Amino acid sequence: MFSNQYDTNITTWGSRVKRLFQVEYAMKIVKQDSTAIGFRSKMHVILTCVNKANPKLSSHKKKIFKVDYYIGAAIAEFSVNDCVLSWYMRNECINYSYIYESSLSVGRLVVQLANKI
């Protein structure tokens, strides 16, 4: 059987030394990520992100997204998964407010997001 070392299946061993390449790739990406920090007080919440200078791009990527009127998300390193998750959170909030005519609670949104992942 043909063995591909760049296998995308997480349950398949990538080589004879029993390494999961997906875990190694994830560890490399974590080292390259920028920082996203949230601060909370009794009255306010502040989301901050570090935009690294990239000479290949003419502008910085947006890393703080508005999910709902009172819910925001900060993303450390923008990728396709982050875009899909922010889109999913927005849709869940819109659908909930359309059906129930009230805002979706943060706890319920977190549970739905955890079930999606």
N, C-alpha and C positions, 0 to 999 in steps of 0.2 A: 504494500500500500504506500502511496506517495505521502511523505511527511512534509508538511509546510511549517516552517518555524514561525511564520507570521500568522498563525491561526487566530481567528477572531472568536472562537468558542472558548469561554472561560473554563469549561470543564475538561478541555483537552490539553494534555501536556505538550509543550512546544518543542521539547528536545529530549534527548536521552538522559540529561542531567536533572530532569524533573523540575524545570523552571516554568513558571507562568509568565509569559511575556507581557500580558496585560497588566499585571501587578508592577512589573518593572517600568513599563511605560507610564503608569499612573504615578509612581514615585518620582520619575524624572519631571513630569509635568508639575507636580506639587512644588518641586524645587524652583521651577521657573515662574511660578505664579506671582502676581502682585498681591497686595494686601487689601482686604476689605474689612472695615471695623465698624461696629455699631455702638453708639452710646445712648443710654436711656436715663432720663430723670423723671421726676413726678409729672412734669408737664410736657416734656419734649423728647423727641428721638432724633439722633443725628446719625446718618449713614455717610461714611467717608471711604473713598477708594484712592489708591495711588495709580496714576497714569504714567507708565514708563514711556520714555521717549523712544520712538521707533523711527529711524530715518527712512524706512521703506514706505511708511504711510504718511499721508499729508495731514491727517488729523487723528485725534485720539478716539478710541472706541467708547461708546456709552456704556457705563458699568453700573449705573443706578437706574432702576426702572420703577415706574409707578404701576402697581398692580391694581389697586383700587383707590378710592378717595382717601383712605386712611392706612393703606398697606403699601409698603415699598420693599424692594429687594436690591441688595448690593451683591455684585458678582465680581469675584477676584480676577479671574481670567476668562474672557469671553470666548465661548465655543458654541457649537451647534446645539449641544445639550442644554446649555444655559438659555439659549434663545427659545428652545422648545418648552422648557420648564416655565419661563416667564410668560410665554404665550398661553400655556395651560392654566397657570394661576389666574391670568386675566379672564380667560373664558369661564373658569369656574365661578369667579366673582360676578361676572355679567349674567351667567345663567341663573345663579342663586338669586340675585336681585330681581331678575325678570320674573321668576317663578314665585318667590316668597315676598317680594316687594320690601325687602330689608337687606341690610348689608351682611355679607358672610363674615363670620367670626374668624379671627386669626387661628384659633385652635382647630376649628373644623377644616380650614384651608390647609394647615400643616398635616392633618391626618389624611386628607385626600391626596396631598402631594406625596406623602410617604407611601400610600397605597399604590400610587402611579409608578413610583421608582421601584 
